[in-house]
Amino acid sequence: MDVRRKPTHLFSEVVALPVPEVPAIIRDDQGVENPDGIVARAVLNDDLEVVVPAWPFSDDPRITREIVSIGWRIAGSGFVSVRDKEYPTPVEPGDKTLTVPQQYLVHGTYDLSYQINQGGNLNVSLIKRVTIDTVPPHDHQQPAGARYPDELLGVITDDYLTQHGQVLVTVPSYSSMRAFDRAVFFWAKADPMPGDTPIAGERVFSQADIDNRRLLLPLTEEVIRDSGAGQRYLFYRLYDLAGNESPLSYSAGIGVDLVPAPGNLPAPRIPLSPRGLIDRQHAREGAASQGGVTVEIDRYDNAEASHFIIVNWGGGELTEFAVDPNGFPLEIFVPWPALTANGLGAGTVQVSYRVRYGGALTPESPETSAPFDFTIAGQDHANAPALLNNGLARVEVRGEVSDLPNTLTAQDHGRDARVLLTLFEDPQPGQWLEVFWGAVAEPAARYPVQPGDVAGKPLTLTVPWAIVEQDMNNVALPVSYVTDNGINQQLAPATAVQVLIVPIEGLQAPGFPHADIQGYLNCCARPRLWEGVTIRVQGNPAFAANDLVEVHCQGYEDLGSLRPIEGTLWSHREVLTAAEALNGFDVVVPYLVHIEPMVNNGSATVYYTLTKDDGGFGSSRREQVYISRTLPSGEVCGPDNDLCSET
């Protein structure tokens, strides 16, 4: 009978063997393994190394080998061996190294353990959780562009960098976010990013960062300044703890302006007229002929052509004004809607300004105030602050004797004129209106508003003869009035008054240069009557270029010019040239209609009126001509019957 040695160091009972070790599992700075057993992505191109701790090796001579099996399966599944290795006994002391074949290193979470077989006695180790991560952050998709702080308004300024020392750029949330994800970012001068762009920095995101969605990249002042001014682009890549790398993100562009911020803003200045306030005249003309209300800005520190002034006028901002560094003090006009945005007054306006440089704004400048009053007597109008208000009623002028609307004749010589109008809207005591006559500077008449006056009240005012006689010949003398409340004035539209009190004298009669010595135009006239009758107006010292001469010719059936022929009146208007004013001019009366009816012993008269370019008026003397187309034989000549026997 064989006597065999009793086996020793056999697993007499099932005991839990220690967990295997995986050197490729990521550890923190203290050497502690990642609790999920994440394996570094860099080792996954080969078999995964597993270290099996030394176990109680057998010295039983009956056992010639011990077998180690590596179990690798989806977490929660039963033991599946993916690698077996035999160790002849006696087994060499120390830990043993095996591998998980690379083909099994597929994305997922696995249970790793090992099994020891000693002569048929099996024992299995504790399980180690191992995670194989082959999917990069954002699941292979290109990450969105980063976001800059809203307060930058599209530009990183020198002032912002000086105050903050960095720009915190936000990475938008992405899929598969996990603690210890890392962003590596770049600060590039072009998009697409040049291949030689250096890394600008990196940031590891904590669980708190992810929970609070505060994935911030600290773009340092040094990096920004070293890259200089201009358009710049931030790109980033995401890496997870395993080392999986996302595609390069979309770009995030922004301007960089490293010019020092505007500083030491002086208070604005508002020039005032000698009246000491901003009124409607100031709004039309300016304090000193500027052409409107202006705000003046004196030089401030670091002024640049890229800056813009934003004036705050009474709480409202004016249109941005481009800075000219060589144009100080800057002159900024204030439009009428801004002047009256808070009402017509009277009141006081507060004025300040800010400077926009890039996308940033300076604090408000010190304030300046100015009094204003845009109130008026009467209704306002859409073209304010223009002096002329077409909404005011026009006047009507009548002569004391002639009593014609807007006409004064010689009958009114030596007499006062009457001006009729209706009172403006909402009249108030302390307001008044003044009538102005032609070019006379002083008011021709005045009406102060009386208690109880109402809008539309008929008024009749008197213009003294001493005013009227200063322009007694004017076919369109302008007469108007001004409303006044002691601060602002409004001008009513003018009425054109025909003033013909003293006509221009010395205007000689026009003539018929082709009449014979007895003053006749007959069948033998040259040119023939049916070629038209010429009228000559001689030059006159009273004539001037641009004056209007109107020639009037009337036909009669008798030699005495007593019985006018209906329809024969002919008129011609001639605006004089300088040559015509000096030398005169001819006009031709057409034969048909105007000459043809004078058959036998008829006549015609002619005269002209002169309307001066400056308004004067006069009428020439009349000239008569005898016209007959009947011969002693009784025959009548005409365009188809030339009876003249002259040779």
C-alpha positions as CSV (number, residue, x, y, z in Angstrom):
1,M,0.0,0.0,0.0
2,D,1.2,3.4,-1.1
3,V,2.0,5.6,1.8
4,R,1.6,9.3,0.7
5,R,2.6,12.4,2.5
6,K,-0.4,14.3,3.8
7,P,-1.0,17.4,1.7
8,T,-0.2,20.7,3.2
9,H,-1.1,24.3,2.2
10,L,-4.3,23.3,0.5
11,F,-7.4,25.4,0.6
12,S,-9.1,23.4,3.4
13,E,-12.0,25.8,3.2
14,V,-13.1,28.6,0.9
15,V,-11.5,31.8,1.9
16,A,-11.8,35.2,0.2
17,L,-8.6,36.0,-1.6
18,P,-7.5,39.7,-1.9
19,V,-8.6,41.7,-4.9
20,P,-6.3,41.8,-7.9
21,E,-4.3,44.9,-8.7
22,V,-4.5,46.9,-12.0
23,P,-1.6,49.3,-12.3
24,A,-3.3,51.2,-15.1
25,I,-6.1,52.3,-12.9
26,I,-5.9,56.1,-12.4
27,R,-4.8,57.3,-9.0
28,D,-5.1,60.7,-7.4
29,D,-2.3,62.9,-6.0
30,Q,-2.3,60.8,-2.8
31,G,-2.0,57.6,-4.7
32,V,-5.5,56.5,-4.1
33,E,-7.2,54.6,-6.9
34,N,-10.2,56.0,-8.7
35,P,-13.2,54.5,-6.9
36,D,-14.7,53.5,-10.3
37,G,-11.5,51.8,-11.4
38,I,-11.1,54.0,-14.5
39,V,-8.3,52.8,-16.6
40,A,-6.0,55.2,-18.4
41,R,-7.0,55.4,-22.1
42,A,-3.3,55.2,-23.2
43,V,-3.0,51.5,-22.1
44,L,-6.0,50.2,-24.0
45,N,-4.2,49.6,-27.2
46,D,-2.6,46.5,-25.6
47,D,-3.6,43.8,-23.1
48,L,-4.5,45.0,-19.7
49,E,-2.0,44.1,-17.0
50,V,-3.4,42.4,-13.8
51,V,-1.4,41.7,-10.7
52,V,-2.5,38.7,-8.6
53,P,-1.2,39.0,-5.1
54,A,0.8,36.0,-3.8
55,W,-1.5,33.3,-2.3
56,P,-0.7,30.4,0.0
57,F,1.3,28.3,-2.4
58,S,1.0,24.5,-2.0
59,D,4.0,22.3,-1.2
60,D,2.0,19.1,-1.5
61,P,4.0,16.8,-3.8
62,R,0.8,15.4,-5.2
63,I,0.0,18.8,-6.7
64,T,2.2,19.4,-9.7
65,R,0.8,22.7,-10.8
66,E,-1.5,25.5,-9.7
67,I,-3.8,27.3,-12.2
68,V,-4.7,31.1,-12.0
69,S,-7.7,32.2,-14.0
70,I,-8.6,35.9,-14.6
71,G,-12.3,36.6,-14.5
72,W,-13.5,39.5,-16.6
73,R,-17.2,40.2,-17.2
74,I,-19.8,42.9,-17.2
75,A,-20.5,44.1,-13.7
76,G,-22.9,41.8,-11.9
77,S,-22.3,38.8,-14.2
78,G,-20.9,35.4,-13.2
79,F,-17.2,34.6,-13.3
80,V,-15.9,34.1,-16.9
81,S,-12.3,33.3,-17.4
82,V,-10.5,35.3,-20.1
83,R,-7.0,34.2,-19.3
84,D,-5.6,31.0,-17.6
85,K,-2.0,30.5,-16.5
86,E,-0.4,27.4,-15.0
87,Y,2.4,27.6,-12.5
88,P,4.4,24.4,-11.8
89,T,4.9,23.6,-8.2
90,P,6.6,24.6,-6.2
91,V,5.4,28.1,-7.3
92,E,8.0,30.8,-7.1
93,P,7.3,33.2,-4.3
94,G,5.8,36.6,-5.1
95,D,2.9,38.3,-6.9
96,K,2.0,37.0,-10.4
97,T,1.2,39.2,-13.4
98,L,-1.4,38.2,-16.0
99,T,-3.4,40.2,-18.6
100,V,-6.9,40.7,-19.8
101,P,-6.7,40.4,-23.6
102,Q,-7.1,43.7,-25.5
103,Q,-10.1,42.3,-27.4
104,Y,-12.1,42.4,-24.1
105,L,-11.3,46.1,-23.3
106,V,-14.5,47.4,-24.7
107,H,-16.2,50.5,-23.3
108,G,-18.1,49.6,-20.1
109,T,-17.8,48.8,-16.4
110,Y,-16.5,45.3,-15.5
111,D,-16.0,43.0,-12.5
112,L,-12.4,41.8,-12.3
113,S,-11.4,38.8,-10.1
114,Y,-9.2,35.8,-10.2
115,Q,-9.5,32.1,-9.3
116,I,-6.9,29.7,-7.9
117,N,-7.1,26.1,-8.7
118,Q,-4.9,23.9,-6.4
119,G,-5.4,20.2,-7.3
120,G,-9.1,20.8,-7.9
121,N,-9.6,23.0,-4.9
122,L,-10.9,26.3,-6.1
123,N,-11.0,29.6,-4.5
124,V,-12.0,33.0,-6.0
125,S,-10.8,36.5,-5.0
126,L,-12.8,39.5,-4.1
127,I,-14.0,41.5,-7.0
128,K,-12.4,44.8,-8.3
129,R,-14.5,47.2,-10.2
130,V,-12.8,48.3,-13.4
131,T,-14.1,50.9,-15.9
132,I,-13.0,51.0,-19.5
133,D,-13.8,54.5,-20.9
134,T,-13.3,55.0,-24.6
135,V,-15.9,57.7,-25.2
136,P,-14.6,61.3,-25.0
137,P,-16.6,64.1,-23.3
138,H,-19.5,65.3,-25.4
139,D,-19.7,61.9,-27.1
140,H,-17.4,62.6,-30.0
141,Q,-19.3,65.8,-30.9
142,Q,-17.5,69.2,-31.4
143,P,-18.0,71.2,-28.2
144,A,-19.8,74.6,-28.5
145,G,-17.9,77.8,-28.4
146,A,-17.0,79.2,-25.0
147,R,-18.9,82.3,-23.6
148,Y,-17.3,85.5,-22.4
149,P,-18.7,87.6,-19.6
150,D,-21.6,89.8,-20.6
151,E,-20.0,92.9,-19.3
152,L,-17.3,92.8,-21.9
153,L,-19.8,93.7,-24.6
154,G,-17.6,92.0,-27.2
155,V,-14.2,93.6,-26.3
156,I,-11.6,92.9,-23.6
157,T,-10.3,96.3,-22.6
158,D,-7.1,97.4,-20.9
159,D,-9.2,98.7,-18.0
160,Y,-11.0,95.3,-17.5
161,L,-7.7,93.4,-17.4
162,T,-6.2,96.0,-15.0
163,Q,-9.2,95.5,-12.7
164,H,-9.7,91.8,-12.9
165,G,-6.3,90.3,-13.9
166,Q,-8.0,87.7,-16.0
167,V,-11.1,86.8,-18.1
168,L,-13.2,83.9,-16.8
169,V,-14.6,82.2,-19.9
170,T,-17.5,79.8,-19.5
171,V,-17.5,76.3,-21.2
172,P,-21.1,75.5,-22.0
173,S,-22.5,72.3,-20.5
174,Y,-21.8,69.2,-22.5
175,S,-22.9,65.6,-22.5
176,S,-21.2,63.0,-20.2
177,M,-19.9,65.7,-17.9
178,R,-18.0,64.1,-15.0
179,A,-15.8,65.2,-12.2
180,F,-12.1,65.5,-13.1
181,D,-12.9,66.3,-16.7
182,R,-10.2,68.7,-18.0
183,A,-10.3,71.5,-20.5
184,V,-7.2,72.5,-22.3
185,F,-7.6,75.9,-24.0
186,F,-5.9,78.0,-26.6
187,W,-5.8,81.7,-27.4
188,A,-5.4,82.1,-31.2
189,K,-5.1,85.0,-33.6
190,A,-7.1,83.3,-36.4
191,D,-10.0,81.0,-37.1
192,P,-9.4,78.2,-38.0
193,M,-6.8,77.9,-35.3
194,P,-3.2,77.8,-36.5
195,G,-1.4,74.5,-35.8
196,D,1.4,76.2,-33.8
197,T,-0.9,77.9,-31.3
198,P,0.4,77.3,-27.8
199,I,-1.7,76.1,-24.9
200,A,-3.0,79.1,-23.0
201,G,-4.0,77.1,-19.9
202,E,-6.1,74.2,-18.6
203,R,-8.7,73.6,-15.9
204,V,-9.9,70.5,-14.2
205,F,-13.6,70.6,-13.3
206,S,-14.8,69.4,-9.9
207,Q,-18.1,67.8,-9.1
208,A,-19.2,71.2,-7.6
209,D,-18.3,72.9,-10.9
210,I,-20.4,70.5,-12.8
211,D,-23.3,70.6,-10.3
212,N,-23.4,74.4,-10.5
213,R,-22.7,74.5,-14.2
214,R,-19.7,76.8,-13.6
215,L,-17.2,75.4,-16.0
216,L,-14.8,78.4,-16.0
217,L,-11.5,78.8,-17.9
218,P,-9.1,81.4,-16.4
219,L,-7.7,83.3,-19.4
220,T,-4.9,85.3,-17.7
221,E,-4.0,88.9,-18.3
222,E,-0.5,87.8,-19.2
223,V,-1.7,85.5,-22.0
224,I,-4.0,88.2,-23.4
225,R,-1.4,91.0,-23.3
226,D,1.3,88.8,-24.8
227,S,-0.9,88.1,-27.8
228,G,-1.6,91.8,-28.3
229,A,-4.6,93.7,-29.5
230,G,-7.1,92.8,-32.3
231,Q,-9.6,90.1,-32.9
232,R,-8.8,86.9,-31.0
233,Y,-10.3,83.4,-30.7
234,L,-10.6,81.0,-27.8
235,F,-10.6,77.2,-28.6
236,Y,-10.6,74.3,-26.1
237,R,-10.5,70.5,-26.0
238,L,-12.1,68.4,-23.3
239,Y,-10.4,65.4,-21.7
240,D,-12.0,63.0,-19.3
241,L,-10.1,61.2,-16.5
242,A,-9.3,58.3,-18.7
243,G,-7.6,60.6,-21.2
244,N,-10.2,60.5,-24.0
245,E,-10.0,63.7,-26.1
246,S,-12.9,65.6,-27.7
247,P,-12.6,67.4,-31.0
248,L,-11.4,71.0,-30.9
249,S,-14.3,73.2,-29.9
250,Y,-16.0,75.8,-32.1
251,S,-14.2,79.2,-31.9
252,A,-15.3,82.0,-29.5
253,G,-14.2,85.4,-31.0
254,I,-13.7,88.6,-29.2
255,G,-12.0,91.9,-29.7
256,V,-9.0,93.0,-27.6
257,D,-8.4,96.7,-27.1
258,L,-5.4,97.3,-24.9
259,V,-5.5,101.1,-25.2
260,P,-5.8,102.6,-21.7
261,A,-9.4,103.4,-20.6
262,P,-10.7,107.0,-20.8
263,G,-10.2,108.8,-17.6
264,N,-10.6,112.1,-15.7
265,L,-13.8,113.0,-17.5
266,P,-14.5,116.7,-17.1
267,A,-18.1,117.9,-16.6
268,P,-19.8,118.8,-19.9
269,R,-20.3,122.5,-20.7
270,I,-23.6,124.0,-22.1
271,P,-23.0,127.4,-23.7
272,L,-25.8,129.9,-23.0
273,S,-26.9,133.0,-24.8
274,P,-26.9,136.4,-23.0
275,R,-30.5,135.6,-22.2
276,G,-29.2,133.1,-19.7
277,L,-31.3,130.0,-20.5
278,I,-32.1,127.6,-23.3
279,D,-35.1,128.9,-25.2
280,R,-36.5,128.3,-28.7
281,Q,-34.2,130.9,-30.2
282,H,-31.3,129.1,-28.7
283,A,-32.6,125.9,-30.1
284,R,-32.7,127.4,-33.6
285,E,-29.6,129.5,-33.6
286,G,-27.4,128.4,-30.8
287,A,-25.9,130.4,-27.9
288,A,-23.4,132.1,-30.3
289,S,-24.5,131.1,-33.8
290,Q,-23.7,127.4,-33.5
291,G,-27.0,126.6,-35.1
292,G,-28.6,124.8,-32.2
293,V,-28.2,123.7,-28.6
294,T,-24.8,122.2,-28.0
295,V,-22.9,120.3,-25.3
296,E,-19.2,120.9,-25.2
297,I,-16.8,118.1,-24.0
298,D,-13.3,119.1,-23.0
299,R,-10.3,116.8,-23.4
300,Y,-10.1,113.8,-21.1
301,D,-7.3,111.3,-20.5
302,N,-6.4,108.7,-23.1
303,A,-8.8,110.0,-25.8
304,E,-8.8,107.9,-29.0
305,A,-10.5,108.0,-32.4
306,S,-12.2,104.7,-31.5
307,H,-14.1,106.3,-28.6
308,F,-17.7,107.5,-28.7
309,I,-19.4,110.0,-26.5
310,I,-22.9,109.2,-25.2
311,V,-24.6,112.3,-23.7
312,N,-27.3,111.9,-21.1
313,W,-29.6,114.8,-21.5
314,G,-32.3,114.9,-18.8
315,G,-32.3,111.1,-18.4
316,G,-32.3,110.3,-22.2
317,E,-29.3,109.3,-24.2
318,L,-28.3,111.1,-27.4
319,T,-27.0,109.4,-30.5
320,E,-23.3,108.3,-30.0
321,F,-20.8,111.0,-31.1
322,A,-17.5,109.9,-32.6
323,V,-14.5,111.4,-30.8
324,D,-11.9,113.3,-32.8
325,P,-8.8,113.5,-30.6
326,N,-7.7,116.7,-32.4
327,G,-11.2,118.3,-32.2
328,F,-11.5,119.2,-28.5
329,P,-13.6,120.7,-27.2
330,L,-16.1,118.4,-28.9
331,E,-19.4,120.1,-29.9
332,I,-22.4,117.8,-29.8
333,F,-25.8,119.1,-30.9
334,V,-28.9,118.3,-29.0
335,P,-32.0,117.6,-31.2
336,W,-35.4,119.2,-30.5
337,P,-37.0,115.8,-29.4
338,A,-34.4,115.4,-26.7
339,L,-34.7,119.0,-25.6
340,T,-38.5,118.6,-25.0
341,A,-38.6,114.9,-23.9
342,N,-39.4,116.0,-20.4
343,G,-41.8,118.8,-21.4
344,L,-41.6,122.4,-22.5
345,G,-40.7,123.7,-19.0
346,A,-39.8,125.9,-17.5
347,G,-37.3,123.7,-15.7
348,T,-33.6,122.7,-15.2
349,V,-32.0,119.9,-17.2
350,Q,-29.2,117.7,-15.8
351,V,-26.5,116.7,-18.3
352,S,-23.7,114.2,-18.1
353,Y,-21.9,111.8,-20.5
354,R,-20.1,108.5,-20.7
355,V,-17.4,107.3,-23.1
356,R,-17.8,104.1,-25.0
357,Y,-14.5,102.4,-25.8
358,G,-14.8,99.1,-27.5
359,G,-17.6,97.3,-25.8
360,A,-17.0,99.0,-22.4
361,L,-18.4,102.2,-20.9
362,T,-16.9,104.6,-18.5
363,P,-18.7,105.7,-15.4
364,E,-20.8,108.9,-15.8
365,S,-19.0,112.2,-15.9
366,P,-19.8,114.9,-13.4
367,E,-23.1,116.6,-14.1
368,T,-23.9,120.0,-15.4
369,S,-27.3,121.7,-15.3
370,A,-28.9,124.4,-17.4
371,P,-32.3,126.2,-17.2
372,F,-34.7,125.9,-20.1
373,D,-38.1,127.3,-21.1
374,F,-39.7,126.3,-24.4
375,T,-43.2,127.5,-23.5
376,I,-45.0,129.7,-26.1
377,A,-48.0,131.9,-26.7
378,G,-50.5,130.0,-28.9
379,Q,-50.5,126.5,-30.4
380,D,-47.3,124.6,-31.0
381,H,-46.4,123.1,-34.4
382,A,-44.7,120.0,-35.9
383,N,-41.7,122.0,-37.2
384,A,-40.8,123.4,-33.8
385,P,-38.5,125.1,-32.8
386,A,-38.7,126.9,-36.2
387,L,-40.0,130.4,-35.7
388,L,-42.6,130.1,-38.5
389,N,-45.7,128.4,-37.3
390,N,-48.0,127.6,-40.2
391,G,-50.7,126.7,-37.8
392,L,-51.3,130.3,-36.8
393,A,-54.0,132.2,-38.6
394,R,-53.0,134.6,-41.3
395,V,-54.0,138.2,-41.2
396,E,-56.2,140.1,-43.7
397,V,-55.3,143.7,-44.5
398,R,-57.8,146.3,-45.8
399,G,-57.5,149.9,-46.8
400,E,-59.5,152.5,-44.9
401,V,-61.1,153.8,-48.1
402,S,-60.7,151.1,-50.7
403,D,-61.7,148.3,-48.2
404,L,-60.4,145.6,-50.5
405,P,-59.0,142.3,-49.0
406,N,-55.2,142.5,-48.9
407,T,-55.0,145.4,-51.3
408,L,-54.2,149.1,-50.8
409,T,-54.8,151.5,-53.6
410,A,-54.2,155.2,-54.3
411,Q,-57.5,155.8,-52.6
412,D,-55.9,154.8,-49.3
413,H,-53.1,157.4,-49.6
414,G,-52.5,159.2,-46.2
415,R,-54.8,156.7,-44.3
416,D,-54.1,154.1,-41.7
417,A,-54.5,150.4,-42.7
418,R,-56.5,147.8,-40.8
419,V,-55.3,144.3,-39.9
420,L,-57.9,141.7,-39.2
421,L,-57.0,138.4,-37.5
422,T,-58.2,135.8,-34.9
423,L,-56.5,135.3,-31.5
424,F,-54.3,132.3,-31.0
425,E,-55.1,129.2,-28.9
426,D,-55.1,129.3,-25.1
427,P,-54.4,133.0,-24.7
428,Q,-53.2,134.0,-21.3
429,P,-52.7,137.5,-19.7
430,G,-49.0,138.5,-20.0
431,Q,-48.9,137.2,-23.6
432,W,-49.2,139.5,-26.6
433,L,-48.9,139.6,-30.4
434,E,-47.2,142.2,-32.6
435,V,-47.9,142.9,-36.3
436,F,-45.0,143.5,-38.7
437,W,-45.4,145.4,-41.9
438,G,-43.1,144.6,-44.8
439,A,-39.4,145.4,-44.1
440,V,-40.2,147.8,-41.3
441,A,-38.3,146.6,-38.3
442,E,-40.5,148.1,-35.6
443,P,-43.9,146.5,-34.8
444,A,-46.7,148.1,-36.7
445,A,-49.3,147.2,-34.1
446,R,-49.5,145.4,-30.8
447,Y,-52.3,143.5,-28.9
448,P,-51.8,142.4,-25.3
449,V,-54.0,139.5,-24.2
450,Q,-56.8,140.6,-22.0
451,P,-58.4,138.7,-19.1
452,G,-61.3,136.6,-20.5
453,D,-59.9,136.5,-24.0
454,V,-60.5,133.1,-25.8
455,A,-59.0,131.4,-28.8
456,G,-60.5,132.6,-32.1
457,K,-61.5,136.1,-30.8
458,P,-61.7,138.5,-33.8
459,L,-59.2,141.3,-33.6
460,T,-58.9,144.5,-35.7
461,L,-55.6,146.3,-35.3
462,T,-54.5,149.6,-36.8
463,V,-51.3,150.2,-38.8
464,P,-50.5,153.9,-38.8
465,W,-49.9,155.7,-42.1
466,A,-46.4,156.5,-41.0
467,I,-45.7,152.8,-41.3
468,V,-47.7,152.3,-44.5
469,E,-46.0,155.1,-46.4
470,Q,-42.6,153.5,-46.0
471,D,-43.5,151.1,-48.9
472,M,-46.3,152.4,-51.1
473,N,-45.6,150.3,-54.2
474,N,-45.3,146.5,-53.6
475,V,-47.4,143.9,-55.2
476,A,-46.6,141.4,-52.5
477,L,-45.8,143.2,-49.3
478,P,-45.6,140.6,-46.5
479,V,-47.6,141.3,-43.4
480,S,-47.5,138.9,-40.4
481,Y,-47.4,138.9,-36.6
482,V,-45.4,137.3,-33.8
483,T,-46.9,135.8,-30.7
484,D,-44.8,136.3,-27.5
485,N,-44.9,135.2,-23.9
486,G,-41.9,137.1,-22.8
487,I,-39.6,134.1,-23.4
488,N,-40.4,132.6,-26.8
489,Q,-41.9,133.9,-30.0
490,Q,-43.8,132.3,-32.9
491,L,-44.2,133.8,-36.4
492,A,-47.5,133.5,-38.2
493,P,-47.4,132.9,-42.0
494,A,-47.3,136.1,-43.9
495,T,-50.1,137.5,-46.0
496,A,-49.0,139.1,-49.3
497,V,-50.6,142.5,-49.6
498,Q,-50.8,144.4,-52.9
499,V,-49.8,147.9,-52.2
500,L,-50.4,150.2,-55.2
501,I,-50.7,153.6,-53.5
502,V,-48.3,155.4,-55.9
503,P,-47.6,153.8,-59.2
504,I,-44.2,153.9,-60.9
505,E,-44.2,156.8,-63.3
506,G,-42.4,157.6,-66.5
507,L,-43.3,154.4,-68.3
508,Q,-43.6,155.4,-72.0
509,A,-46.2,153.8,-74.2
510,P,-45.3,150.8,-76.4
511,G,-45.4,151.3,-80.1
512,F,-46.3,149.7,-83.5
513,P,-43.0,150.1,-85.5
514,H,-44.6,148.9,-88.8
515,A,-47.5,151.4,-88.8
516,D,-47.4,154.1,-91.5
517,I,-46.8,157.8,-90.8
518,Q,-50.6,158.3,-90.2
519,G,-50.6,155.5,-87.7
520,Y,-52.3,152.9,-89.9
521,L,-51.7,149.2,-90.4
522,N,-53.3,148.2,-93.7
523,C,-53.1,145.7,-96.5
524,C,-49.7,147.1,-97.6
525,A,-48.0,147.0,-94.2
526,R,-44.7,145.2,-94.1
527,P,-44.7,142.6,-92.7
528,R,-48.3,141.8,-93.8
529,L,-51.0,141.9,-91.1
530,W,-51.5,138.2,-91.4
531,E,-47.9,137.6,-90.4
532,G,-48.6,139.2,-87.0
533,V,-48.5,142.7,-85.6
534,T,-45.2,143.7,-83.9
535,I,-45.3,145.7,-80.6
536,R,-42.1,147.3,-79.5
537,V,-41.5,148.1,-75.8
538,Q,-38.6,150.5,-75.4
539,G,-36.0,150.1,-72.7
540,N,-36.6,152.3,-69.6
541,P,-34.5,153.4,-66.6
542,A,-37.3,151.9,-64.4
543,F,-36.6,148.5,-65.9
544,A,-34.2,146.0,-64.3
545,A,-33.3,142.3,-64.8
546,N,-35.9,139.9,-63.5
547,D,-38.7,142.5,-63.6
548,L,-42.0,141.4,-65.1
549,V,-43.5,143.3,-68.0
550,E,-47.0,142.3,-69.1
551,V,-48.1,143.6,-72.5
552,H,-51.9,143.9,-73.2
553,C,-53.4,144.5,-76.7
554,Q,-57.1,145.0,-77.3
555,G,-58.9,145.1,-80.7
556,Y,-61.8,147.5,-81.5
557,E,-64.3,147.7,-84.3
558,D,-64.0,151.5,-84.6
559,L,-61.2,154.0,-85.2
560,G,-61.8,155.6,-81.8
561,S,-61.2,152.4,-79.8
562,L,-64.5,152.7,-78.2
563,R,-66.1,149.4,-79.1
564,P,-63.9,146.5,-78.1
565,I,-64.2,143.3,-80.1
566,E,-64.8,140.3,-77.8
567,G,-62.1,137.7,-77.8
568,T,-59.4,140.0,-79.3
569,L,-57.6,140.8,-76.0
570,W,-54.1,139.4,-76.2
571,S,-51.5,139.5,-73.3
572,H,-47.9,138.5,-73.0
573,R,-45.6,138.2,-70.0
574,E,-41.9,138.9,-70.3
575,V,-39.4,138.5,-67.5
576,L,-36.7,140.9,-68.4
577,T,-33.1,140.1,-69.0
578,A,-30.5,142.8,-68.4
579,A,-30.3,143.5,-72.1
580,E,-34.0,143.8,-72.5
581,A,-34.2,146.2,-69.6
582,L,-31.7,148.4,-71.3
583,N,-32.7,148.0,-75.0
584,G,-36.3,147.0,-74.9
585,F,-37.9,144.1,-76.7
586,D,-40.5,143.2,-79.4
587,V,-43.5,141.0,-79.2
588,V,-45.8,139.8,-82.1
589,V,-49.6,139.7,-81.7
590,P,-51.0,136.6,-83.7
591,Y,-53.2,137.4,-86.7
592,L,-55.8,134.9,-86.1
593,V,-58.4,135.8,-83.4
594,H,-56.6,139.0,-82.4
595,I,-56.0,140.9,-85.6
596,E,-58.3,139.3,-88.2
597,P,-61.5,140.7,-86.7
598,M,-60.4,144.3,-87.5
599,V,-61.7,144.3,-91.1
600,N,-62.7,147.9,-91.9
601,N,-61.5,150.9,-90.0
602,G,-60.8,149.1,-86.8
603,S,-58.2,149.9,-84.2
604,A,-56.2,148.4,-81.3
605,T,-54.7,149.8,-78.1
606,V,-51.6,148.5,-76.3
607,Y,-50.1,149.2,-72.9
608,Y,-48.0,147.3,-70.5
609,T,-47.7,146.9,-66.7
610,L,-44.3,146.7,-64.8
611,T,-44.0,144.5,-61.7
612,K,-40.7,145.1,-60.1
613,D,-38.7,142.2,-58.7
614,D,-38.7,144.1,-55.4
615,G,-42.5,144.7,-55.5
616,G,-43.0,148.0,-57.2
617,F,-45.8,148.4,-59.8
618,G,-46.6,150.8,-62.7
619,S,-48.5,151.0,-65.9
620,S,-47.5,152.6,-69.2
621,R,-49.5,155.0,-71.3
622,R,-51.7,153.5,-74.0
623,E,-50.8,153.6,-77.6
624,Q,-53.4,153.3,-80.5
625,V,-53.0,152.0,-84.0
626,Y,-55.6,152.0,-86.8
627,I,-56.1,148.7,-88.6
628,S,-58.0,148.2,-91.8
629,R,-58.0,145.3,-94.3
630,T,-60.5,146.9,-96.7
631,L,-59.4,148.8,-99.8
632,P,-61.4,151.7,-101.3
633,S,-62.8,149.3,-103.8
634,G,-64.4,147.4,-100.9
635,E,-62.1,144.3,-101.3
636,V,-60.7,142.7,-98.1
637,C,-57.1,141.5,-98.1
638,G,-56.0,138.5,-96.2
639,P,-53.5,135.7,-96.1
640,D,-55.2,134.2,-99.2
641,N,-55.8,137.6,-100.9
642,D,-52.9,140.0,-100.9
643,L,-54.3,143.0,-102.7
644,C,-51.5,145.5,-102.3
645,S,-50.3,146.8,-105.7
646,E,-47.0,148.1,-104.5
647,T,-43.9,147.0,-106.5
